[in-house]
Amino acid sequence: MQKYQLNQDEMVAVLNKTKYGVLSTIGEDGFPYGVPVNFVYVDNKVYIHGRKIGEKVSNLTNNCKCCFTVAREYGYEFTGEHACDTTTVYESVIIRGCAHVVDDLEVKKKVLLATIDKIVPGRTNMDEKKVSPTGVYEIEIKSMTGKYHKACEGAKVVQ
């Protein structure tokens, strides 16, 4: 799939227009654990938020290595009459990195406001008392790859 790689700007655009992704961590039992999360891309890092307890947090505490995946589907392309002549039109980004707890209250507030603005634009009031108890996690990006499939000219695309 080398032919269908997204460049850096295109990957950032996918991250900025996608509201959720799947965070995959490594469990104590060695099995992967994937959980859908809201996220925001700020200052070349991915941030997620949530509770300060649970399997995701336990996994990251034991091993910071993680994979974060986002995908946007735009429909299906029909290039012929047979079932095999159907392809998904999409963009995706896969990030490998290490996730760490964010303790700095100003960074947490910035991330939480950016997350809300992305998900529900216009909601700008922040209850300061809710910043400290909220878990915010920063994914330091070690590698980021992106791929796409755009519909061929003249192909029929259905949503």
C-alpha positions in Angstrom: 0.0 0.0 0.0 3.0 2.3 -0.4 1.1 3.9 -3.3 -1.7 5.1 -1.1 0.2 6.8 1.8 -1.1 10.0 3.3 1.5 12.8 3.9 2.0 14.5 7.2 -0.5 17.4 6.5 -3.1 14.9 5.3 -2.7 12.7 8.4 -3.1 15.8 10.6 -6.2 16.8 8.7 -7.7 13.3 9.3 -6.9 13.6 13.0 -8.5 17.0 13.2 -11.7 16.0 11.5 -12.2 12.7 13.2 -14.0 12.7 16.6 -13.0 9.4 18.0 -10.4 6.6 17.6 -9.5 3.3 19.2 -6.7 3.2 21.8 -5.1 -0.2 22.0 -3.0 -1.1 25.1 -1.3 -4.2 26.3 -3.0 -5.9 29.2 -1.4 -7.6 32.2 -2.4 -10.9 30.7 -0.5 -10.0 27.5 -3.7 -9.6 25.4 -4.3 -6.4 23.5 -7.2 -4.2 24.8 -8.8 -1.7 22.4 -11.3 1.0 23.5 -13.0 3.7 21.6 -12.2 7.2 22.9 -12.7 10.9 22.1 -9.4 12.6 21.4 -7.8 15.8 20.2 -4.5 16.5 18.4 -2.7 19.4 20.0 1.0 20.4 19.6 1.9 17.2 17.7 0.5 15.0 20.4 -2.7 13.0 20.8 -4.7 13.6 24.0 -7.5 11.5 25.4 -9.5 12.0 28.6 -11.6 9.8 30.9 -11.7 8.3 34.3 -8.5 7.8 36.3 -9.3 4.2 37.0 -10.1 1.2 34.8 -8.5 -1.3 32.5 -7.2 1.3 30.0 -5.5 3.2 32.8 -4.1 0.0 34.5 -2.7 -1.1 31.2 -1.0 2.2 30.5 0.4 2.3 34.1 2.0 -1.1 33.6 3.2 -0.4 30.0 3.0 3.0 28.3 3.2 1.5 24.8 0.0 1.9 22.8 -1.4 2.1 19.4 -4.0 4.7 18.4 -6.1 4.2 15.3 -8.6 6.5 13.5 -10.5 5.8 10.3 -13.0 7.8 8.2 -15.2 6.0 5.8 -16.8 7.9 2.9 -18.8 5.1 1.3 -18.2 2.2 -1.0 -17.0 2.2 -4.6 -18.5 -0.2 -7.1 -16.1 -0.9 -10.0 -18.0 -3.8 -11.5 -21.1 -6.0 -11.2 -19.6 -8.6 -8.9 -19.4 -8.6 -5.1 -15.6 -8.6 -5.3 -15.8 -5.3 -7.3 -16.6 -3.3 -4.1 -14.0 -1.3 -2.2 -14.3 1.0 0.8 -13.4 4.7 0.2 -11.5 5.7 3.4 -8.7 7.5 5.1 -7.0 6.1 8.2 -4.1 7.0 10.5 -2.2 4.6 12.9 -0.1 6.0 15.6 2.4 4.1 17.8 3.6 5.7 20.9 3.7 5.9 24.7 0.9 7.4 26.8 1.5 9.2 30.0 -0.8 10.9 32.6 -1.0 14.7 32.3 -0.7 16.4 35.7 -0.3 20.0 34.7 -3.7 21.7 35.3 -3.2 24.3 32.6 -2.4 21.6 30.0 -5.4 19.6 31.1 -7.7 22.6 30.9 -6.4 23.4 27.4 -6.8 19.8 26.2 -10.3 19.5 27.7 -11.5 22.7 26.1 -10.0 21.7 22.8 -11.7 18.3 23.0 -15.1 19.8 23.7 -14.7 22.4 21.0 -13.9 19.6 18.5 -16.9 17.5 19.6 -19.5 20.2 20.4 -18.3 23.5 19.1 -19.4 26.6 21.0 -19.3 25.0 24.5 -16.6 27.1 26.1 -17.4 27.3 29.8 -15.1 25.2 32.0 -16.0 24.2 35.5 -12.5 24.5 37.1 -13.5 21.9 39.8 -13.8 19.2 37.2 -10.4 19.6 35.6 -8.3 18.1 38.5 -10.4 14.9 38.9 -10.5 14.2 35.1 -7.9 11.9 33.7 -6.0 13.3 30.8 -3.5 11.2 28.9 -0.9 12.3 26.4 0.3 10.0 23.6 3.8 10.9 22.6 4.0 9.9 19.0 6.8 7.5 18.0 5.5 6.8 14.5 2.5 7.8 12.5 1.3 6.4 9.2 -1.7 7.1 7.1 -3.4 5.4 4.2 -6.3 6.1 1.9 -8.4 4.8 -0.9 -10.2 7.4 -3.1 -12.8 6.4 -5.6 -11.6 6.0 -9.2 -12.8 8.5 -11.7 -16.2 7.4 -13.0 -16.8 4.8 -10.2 -20.1 4.7 -8.5 -19.8 5.5 -4.8 -22.7 4.8 -2.3 -22.9 5.9 1.3 
